[in-house]
Amino acid sequence: MKRPKLAFFSKIFVLITAIVASYKPIIAQSKFITFHSNDEKNLFENLHVNEDYLRLILLTELTKEGADAYILDLNQFIQGINWIDEDKMKPNKKLKQIFKQVHQKFLRKYEEKASVKDMFSNGNYQCVSASILYAYIFEKLNIPYEIKEQPTHVYVIAFPENANILIETTDPTLGVYVPNTKVQNQYVQNLIKTKYLDQDYVNKVGVEKAFNEFLYGKINVSFQELIGLAFYNLGVYDAEDQNYESAYANFYKANKLYPAQKHEFLQYSILAELVNRSKIEKLEDWDALIVLANLQNREDAKLVLKSRFYNQISNDLLRGQNRNNVSEVYNKITNELKDTILLNELRDHYMIESSRSYILSKDFKSAIPILEDCLKNNPNSPIAQGFLSDCIFQEYTFETPTAAIVEKMVAYGETYPFLKKDMSYQHFITYFYGLETIQNFEKEKYKEGIKYYHLMLNALQNNPKVRERVKEIAFGAFKFTTIYYSVVKKDKKNSLATIEQGKLIYPDLLDKNDLNMLVKHINKM
């Protein structure tokens, strides 16, 4: 059976060390799962008997008609063997005849990279393809058998319960590469890092045994799993040729047919290599990166996702003003990414930068709801708070204040208490209350005038820093309220009380001649 060469394994070790820290069972990345034909794709999901599995591996290189022709030829060959129940009594002699017939018909030359199709077309074979052939024949003849997988070899045992007859499928020393001690140690160390192996166990049994147990621990394999090993070999050949997309597809198929950690390990490694090599040009290009980020507990793959998403925002949103592209990517990530911590970080960044793009375009109205969503997710974000404050003031405070605008501003203040601490907010609200006090008294709307006076007074009492900025309008409000009490209501007590309220806030209130004269007039009442 084919084993990966040193150069390929060394590359995988470096890749894993750079990216992997811990691992969970891999989720397939559909973008890179390719099939030779629709026939192969459809059959892959509808496998039932050995003939289906044999047809499947043939369909990796052939049309359905070509695969069916080889299977028909094989079935006719099996019919010609004339195996009878009596042969089970003394199977050794009959099996030798079958062995000879099989080699004459199908197995002519051992070739390290021979595929199953090659075995039928030109007689080139290796241990996996030959084991497929013998297992298929034995199944058809109802001959009991077991398929054995060992570190460098796959072979078949006939009548395992009694005669235990070995059907040798090739010389296991020919064309086989066994990883040396250095490579085994590198491999095992990465398996420990990725939580496949426990360090204490490796210390107990040794690197070589841990390595062999991990790769070849299951001795008996089924026919389905044997076909999985054929796909595994195809994946190794593709990886050696740096055909990583095809390698990923074949390791995926191998792992589906023969679920094993070694297949998951290589499938993951190839996916990481594809991500490293891929450009993010289309929406589906994010798929592999999201899958990797979902599988990792360490930050490496997540940092790559975050970096590429931030670059996309910078290029398409802030420079190109292409909001649709970024929005599609963002929606894809939020729908598929599992890591809530990373997702919240990406969401915050996306919302902040989306709002920034609107701010740069002077579209403050569009930025406000984005910032509100951002603050729902992260209420203490200083950037979102600052941006929202600026947008609200830019959108509303450069117009003449109206009751509707101030009502909206007050509502914002109740929802976002940090706004109330902003000097511009305090100034705008307090100035409006003072102005409304004066205007309502001038229009003889006394009830409204008193209402806004108390709102202004409360604002001045609670926000000392804004007092100087609204001093002139506040002096006018104190004056009109005092006149209201003294002239309209003939209420000396409340008139003087209003002046005292003003003096507590503005000790120099009576420096204004008109207010000073007003107080003197009230005192004579």
Stockholm file with secondary structure:
# STOCKHOLM 1.0

chainA/1-525         MKRPKLAFFSKIFVLITAIVASYKPIIAQSKFITFHSNDEKNLFENLHVNEDYLRLILLTELTKEGADAYILDLNQFIQGINWIDEDKMKPNKKLKQIFKQVHQKFLRKYEEKASVKDMFSNGNYQCVSASILYAYIFEKLNIPYEIKEQPTHVYVIAFPENANILIETTDPTLGVYVPNTKVQNQYVQNLIKTKYLDQDYVNKVGVEKAFNEFLYGKINVSFQELIGLAFYNLGVYDAEDQNYESAYANFYKANKLYPAQKHEFLQYSILAELVNRSKIEKLEDWDALIVLANLQNREDAKLVLKSRFYNQISNDLLRGQNRNNVSEVYNKITNELKDTILLNELRDHYMIESSRSYILSKDFKSAIPILEDCLKNNPNSPIAQGFLSDCIFQEYTFETPTAAIVEKMVAYGETYPFLKKDMSYQHFITYFYGLETIQNFEKEKYKEGIKYYHLMLNALQNNPKVRERVKEIAFGAFKFTTIYYSVVKKDKKNSLATIEQGKLIYPDLLDKNDLNMLVKHINKM
#=GR chainA/1-525 SS CCCCCHHHHHHHHHHHHHHCSCCCCCCCCGGGCCCSSHHHHHHHTCCCSHHHHHHHHHTTTSCHHHHHHHHHHHHHHHHTTCCCGGGGTSHHHHHHHHHHHHHHHTCCEECTTCCHHHHHHTCEECHHHHHHHHHHHHHHTTCCEEEEEETTEEEEEESTTTTCEEECCSCTTTTCCCCCHHHHHHHHHHHHHTTSSCHHHHHHHCHHHHHHHHHHCCCEECHHHHHHHHHHHHHHHHHHTTCHHHHHHHHHHHHHHSCCHHHHHHHHHHHHHHHHHCCCCSGGGGHHHHHHHHHCSSSHHHHHHHHHHHHHIIIIIIITCCHHHHHHHHHHHHHHCCCHHHHHHHHHHHHHHHHHHHHHTTCHHHHHHHHHHHHHHCTTCHHHHHHHHHHHHHHHTTSCCCHHHHHHHHHHHHHCGGGGGCHHHHHHHHHHHHHHHHHHHHTTCHHHHHHHHHHHHHHHHHCGGGTGGGHHHHHHHHHHHHHIIIIISCCHHHHHHHHHHHHHHCTTGGGSHHHHHHHHHHHTC
#=GC SS_cons         CCCCCHHHHHHHHHHHHHHCSCCCCCCCCGGGCCCSSHHHHHHHTCCCSHHHHHHHHHTTTSCHHHHHHHHHHHHHHHHTTCCCGGGGTSHHHHHHHHHHHHHHHTCCEECTTCCHHHHHHTCEECHHHHHHHHHHHHHHTTCCEEEEEETTEEEEEESTTTTCEEECCSCTTTTCCCCCHHHHHHHHHHHHHTTSSCHHHHHHHCHHHHHHHHHHCCCEECHHHHHHHHHHHHHHHHHHTTCHHHHHHHHHHHHHHSCCHHHHHHHHHHHHHHHHHCCCCSGGGGHHHHHHHHHCSSSHHHHHHHHHHHHHIIIIIIITCCHHHHHHHHHHHHHHCCCHHHHHHHHHHHHHHHHHHHHHTTCHHHHHHHHHHHHHHCTTCHHHHHHHHHHHHHHHTTSCCCHHHHHHHHHHHHHCGGGGGCHHHHHHHHHHHHHHHHHHHHTTCHHHHHHHHHHHHHHHHHCGGGTGGGHHHHHHHHHHHHHIIIIISCCHHHHHHHHHHHHHHCTTGGGSHHHHHHHHHHHTC
//
